Amino acid sequence: MVKVESLTRTYKIADNKEGNFFVRLFNPRFKTITALENVSFSISKGEKVAVLGLNGSGKSTLFKILTGIIPPSSGGCKCMGYDPFSDRKRYVKNIGVLFGQKSLLIPELTVYDSLKLYKAVYQLNEKQLDKRLKVFDEYFGIEKLLNRIVRTLSLGERMKAEILMASIHDPSIFFFDEPTIGLDVNAKSAFKEFLLNYPFGSEKTVFIITHEFYVIKDFCTRILLLDNGKLKLDIETKHLKNKFGYKNLVIDFEGKPTKTIVENIRLFGYPIEIERNSVKIKVPYENKEEIEEIKRKILMYSNVVSFRIEEMSYEEIINWLVGEFC
């Protein structure tokens, strides 16, 4: 389905810190930035792939190459037998792309009018369009949004419409680049509903760049971790199911926790972090009984104000993956 071999992408950027204006104008200097370096992997049909990495790791550059926006500097990739860049006209009919904060909708048109534009672009007939709309209406109740002006939609409704536009031609490969960035809770919930309920099946391949923990844990079957343009980790999530990181049990105290309390919490045997009037305990993700046991024992202290559970942050997920598997 997708095969990437020794993929490298470099950029030249201006490096004109020295010299006066005329020197920089007539004798410009450049330096080369390597966004991706010798990246290789192979993805089978039906896999759901999370592409992870800190800012500047090369995630978006990889997506631009896989979607045919830019060519690699060296190496190559084949998606469904196509070269994404040189065969772009034929290739893009088979992919659905949703980039965060880059709308596929036209604000002054109704959702249905925007849909008719994509119908023409992808050369769909009425029967194909009706079939796709029925699928989306079954899962997301999209029909009630069709005659609404795009600019009047809430963020959650807009996300549903964006997903419809990216999927109306029934693509074989989906690319989602931070689709929930900048969205409110309802919009994020709409995307979560789509990912976990839409019938992707074994025929649809999905690549997704995301900071959402549930996507990585509950949806994806594969993780690609990039670090400074290099592929640091390529692992199937089935190897993580029984030890997928940890949850942060945060205990808030009335005032700073005493040295005795902190030492007693350390006896549970888990890493802890002390933040002002709270203590964060990193408990293995699947160990729900242990969390309840810790809460029960901590309640013996009269200055406990509250408990709360926090998922791992994006940086914590990456650090945990590197520590466990690299």
C-alpha positions in Angstrom: 0.0 0.0 0.0 2.6 2.6 1.1 6.3 2.0 0.8 8.9 4.6 1.7 12.6 3.9 1.1 15.6 6.1 2.2 13.4 9.2 2.0 15.3 12.5 2.5 14.1 16.0 2.2 16.3 19.1 2.5 15.6 22.8 2.3 17.9 25.8 1.6 17.3 28.9 3.7 19.0 32.2 3.7 22.0 32.6 6.0 22.8 36.3 5.6 23.7 37.4 9.1 27.0 38.9 8.0 27.8 41.7 5.5 26.0 44.8 4.4 22.8 45.0 2.3 24.6 44.9 -1.1 26.8 41.9 -0.1 23.6 40.0 1.0 21.8 41.0 -2.2 24.4 40.1 -4.8 26.2 37.3 -2.9 23.6 35.6 -0.8 24.5 32.8 1.5 22.4 29.7 2.2 22.4 26.9 4.6 20.8 23.5 4.2 18.2 22.2 6.7 17.5 18.5 6.7 13.8 17.9 7.4 13.8 14.2 6.8 16.8 11.9 6.7 16.9 8.4 5.3 13.4 7.4 6.4 12.1 4.0 5.4 9.0 2.1 6.3 6.2 0.0 4.8 2.5 0.2 5.6 0.0 -2.4 4.6 -3.6 -1.8 3.6 -5.9 -1.2 6.5 -3.3 0.0 9.0 -4.0 3.0 11.2 -0.8 4.9 11.7 0.0 7.6 14.3 2.9 9.8 13.2 4.4 11.3 16.4 7.3 13.6 17.1 8.1 17.0 18.7 7.9 20.2 16.8 10.5 20.2 14.0 10.8 16.4 13.9 9.6 16.2 10.2 6.0 15.0 10.6 4.4 17.6 8.4 7.1 17.3 5.8 6.5 13.6 5.6 2.8 14.3 5.1 3.5 16.8 2.3 5.6 14.2 0.5 3.0 11.4 1.0 0.2 13.6 -0.3 2.2 14.8 -3.3 2.5 18.4 -2.3 6.3 18.4 -2.5 8.9 15.8 -3.9 11.6 14.2 -1.8 15.2 15.4 -2.3 16.3 11.8 -2.5 14.9 8.3 -1.9 11.4 7.6 -2.9 7.9 6.5 -1.9 5.1 4.6 -3.6 1.5 4.9 -2.4 -1.0 2.5 -4.0 1.6 2.1 -6.8 1.8 5.8 -7.5 4.6 8.3 -7.0 2.6 10.9 -5.0 4.3 13.9 -6.7 4.8 12.9 -10.3 1.5 10.9 -10.5 -0.4 13.5 -8.4 -3.4 13.9 -10.7 -4.3 10.2 -10.6 -3.1 9.7 -7.0 -5.1 12.4 -5.2 -8.4 10.8 -6.3 -7.6 8.0 -3.9 -6.8 10.0 -0.8 -8.7 12.1 1.7 -6.8 15.0 3.4 -7.8 17.0 6.4 -5.3 19.5 7.7 -6.0 21.4 11.0 -7.0 25.0 10.5 -7.1 24.6 6.7 -10.8 24.4 5.8 -12.2 22.5 2.8 -15.4 24.5 3.1 -16.5 27.8 1.4 -17.8 30.1 4.2 -20.6 31.8 2.1 -22.0 28.7 0.6 -24.2 26.0 2.2 -22.6 22.7 3.1 -24.5 21.1 0.2 -23.3 23.6 -2.3 -19.7 23.0 -1.1 -20.4 19.3 -1.5 -21.6 19.7 -5.1 -18.2 21.4 -5.9 -16.4 18.3 -4.6 -18.8 16.1 -6.4 -17.8 17.7 -9.6 -14.1 17.6 -8.8 -14.2 13.9 -8.0 -16.7 13.2 -10.8 -19.2 11.5 -8.6 -22.8 10.7 -9.9 -25.9 11.3 -7.9 -26.2 7.6 -6.8 -22.6 7.6 -5.4 -23.3 10.9 -3.6 -26.5 9.7 -2.1 -24.8 6.5 -0.9 -22.0 8.4 0.8 -24.5 10.9 2.4 -26.5 8.0 3.9 -23.4 6.6 5.5 -22.5 9.9 7.1 -26.1 10.6 8.1 -26.2 7.2 9.9 -23.2 8.0 11.9 -23.3 11.8 12.4 -26.7 13.0 11.5 -25.2 15.1 8.7 -28.4 15.7 6.7 -29.7 18.4 9.0 -26.5 20.5 8.3 -26.6 20.3 4.5 -28.7 23.4 4.0 -26.9 25.5 6.6 -24.5 28.3 5.5 -21.0 27.2 6.5 -20.2 30.4 8.5 -23.2 29.8 10.7 -22.0 26.3 11.9 -20.6 25.7 15.3 -17.1 24.3 15.5 -18.5 20.8 16.2 -20.9 21.0 13.2 -18.1 22.4 11.1 -15.8 19.5 11.9 -18.5 17.0 10.8 -18.8 18.9 7.5 -15.0 19.0 7.0 -14.8 15.3 7.5 -17.6 14.8 5.0 -15.7 16.9 2.4 -12.5 14.9 2.9 -14.3 11.6 2.7 -17.1 12.1 0.2 -15.2 10.3 -2.7 -14.6 7.2 -0.5 -10.8 7.5 -0.4 -8.5 4.5 0.2 -6.0 6.5 2.3 -6.8 9.2 4.8 -4.3 11.8 6.0 -5.2 13.8 9.1 -2.7 16.5 10.2 -3.6 17.8 13.6 -7.3 17.8 12.7 -8.4 18.9 16.2 -6.0 21.8 16.7 -7.6 24.9 18.0 -11.0 23.3 18.3 -13.4 23.3 21.2 -14.6 20.3 23.2 -17.6 19.7 21.0 -15.6 19.7 17.8 -13.0 17.4 19.2 -15.8 15.1 20.3 -17.2 15.1 16.8 -13.8 14.0 15.4 -13.5 11.3 18.1 -16.9 10.0 17.2 -15.9 9.8 13.5 -12.6 8.0 14.2 -14.0 5.4 16.6 -17.3 4.8 14.8 -16.8 5.3 11.1 -16.6 2.0 9.2 -12.9 2.2 8.1 -12.6 -1.6 8.1 -9.6 -3.4 6.7 -9.8 -1.6 3.4 -9.0 2.0 4.6 -5.5 3.1 5.5 -5.2 6.1 7.9 -2.2 8.3 8.7 -2.7 10.8 11.5 -0.6 13.4 13.3 -2.2 14.1 16.6 -1.7 15.1 20.2 -4.8 13.2 21.4 -4.0 10.2 23.6 -7.2 8.3 22.8 -6.3 8.3 19.0 -2.9 6.7 19.7 -4.2 4.1 22.2 -7.7 3.2 21.0 -7.6 3.8 17.2 -4.1 3.4 15.8 -2.5 0.0 15.0 1.0 1.4 14.3 3.2 4.2 15.6 6.0 6.0 13.7 8.1 8.2 15.9 10.2 10.9 14.2 13.1 12.7 15.9 15.0 15.4 14.1 14.0 14.0 10.7 15.0 10.4 11.5 12.6 7.5 12.1 13.4 6.6 15.8 10.7 4.0 16.4 8.3 1.9 14.2 6.1 -0.3 16.4 2.7 -1.9 16.3 0.4 -0.8 19.1 -0.5 -4.4 19.9 2.9 -4.6 21.6 1.8 -1.8 23.9 -1.7 -2.8 24.9 -0.8 -4.3 28.3 1.6 -1.5 29.3 0.5 1.6 27.5 2.3 4.2 29.6 0.7 5.5 32.7 -2.0 7.8 34.1 -1.2 10.7 36.4 -3.1 10.5 39.7 -3.0 14.1 41.0 -3.6 14.6 44.7 -4.4 18.2 45.7 -3.7 19.1 49.3 -4.7 22.1 51.5 -1.3 23.7 51.6 2.1 22.2 50.7 2.3 18.4 51.4 4.5 17.6 54.4 7.7 15.6 54.1 6.1 12.7 55.9 3.2 12.6 53.4 5.6 12.7 50.4 7.7 9.9 51.8 4.7 7.7 52.4 3.5 8.3 48.9 6.9 7.3 47.6 6.3 3.9 49.3 3.8 3.0 46.7 6.7 2.5 44.4 5.7 4.8 41.5 7.5 7.9 40.2 6.1 11.1 41.6 6.3 14.8 40.9 5.6 17.5 43.5 3.9 20.7 42.2 3.2 23.4 44.8 0.1 22.0 46.7 -0.2 18.8 44.8 1.6 15.5 44.2 1.4 13.7 40.8 1.8 9.9 40.9 2.5 8.1 37.6 0.5 4.8 37.8 0.6 2.2 35.0 -2.3 2.9 32.6 -4.2 -0.4 33.0 -3.8 -0.7 36.8 -7.2 0.8 37.8 -7.4 -1.2 41.0 -4.0 0.2 42.2 -5.3 3.8 41.6 -8.4 3.1 43.8 -6.1 1.5 46.5 -3.8 4.6 46.5 -6.8 6.9 46.8 -8.2 4.9 49.7 -5.0 5.1 51.6 -4.3 8.8 50.9 -7.7 9.7 52.3 -6.3 9.1 55.8 -4.7 12.5 55.6 -7.1 15.2 56.6 -5.6 17.9 54.4 -6.5 16.1 51.1 -8.7 18.4 49.0 -9.3 16.4 45.8 -8.1 13.7 43.4 -8.1 13.9 39.6 -6.8 11.7 36.8 -4.8 13.2 34.0 -3.8 11.4 30.8 -0.1 11.6 29.8 0.8 14.8 28.0 2.1 14.5 24.4 5.7 15.0 25.6 5.2 12.3 28.3 4.0 9.9 25.7 7.0 10.4 23.5 9.4 10.2 26.4 7.8 7.0 27.6 8.0 5.4 24.1 11.6 6.4 23.8 12.4 5.1 27.3 10.6 1.8 26.8 11.4 0.9 23.2 14.4 2.8 21.9 
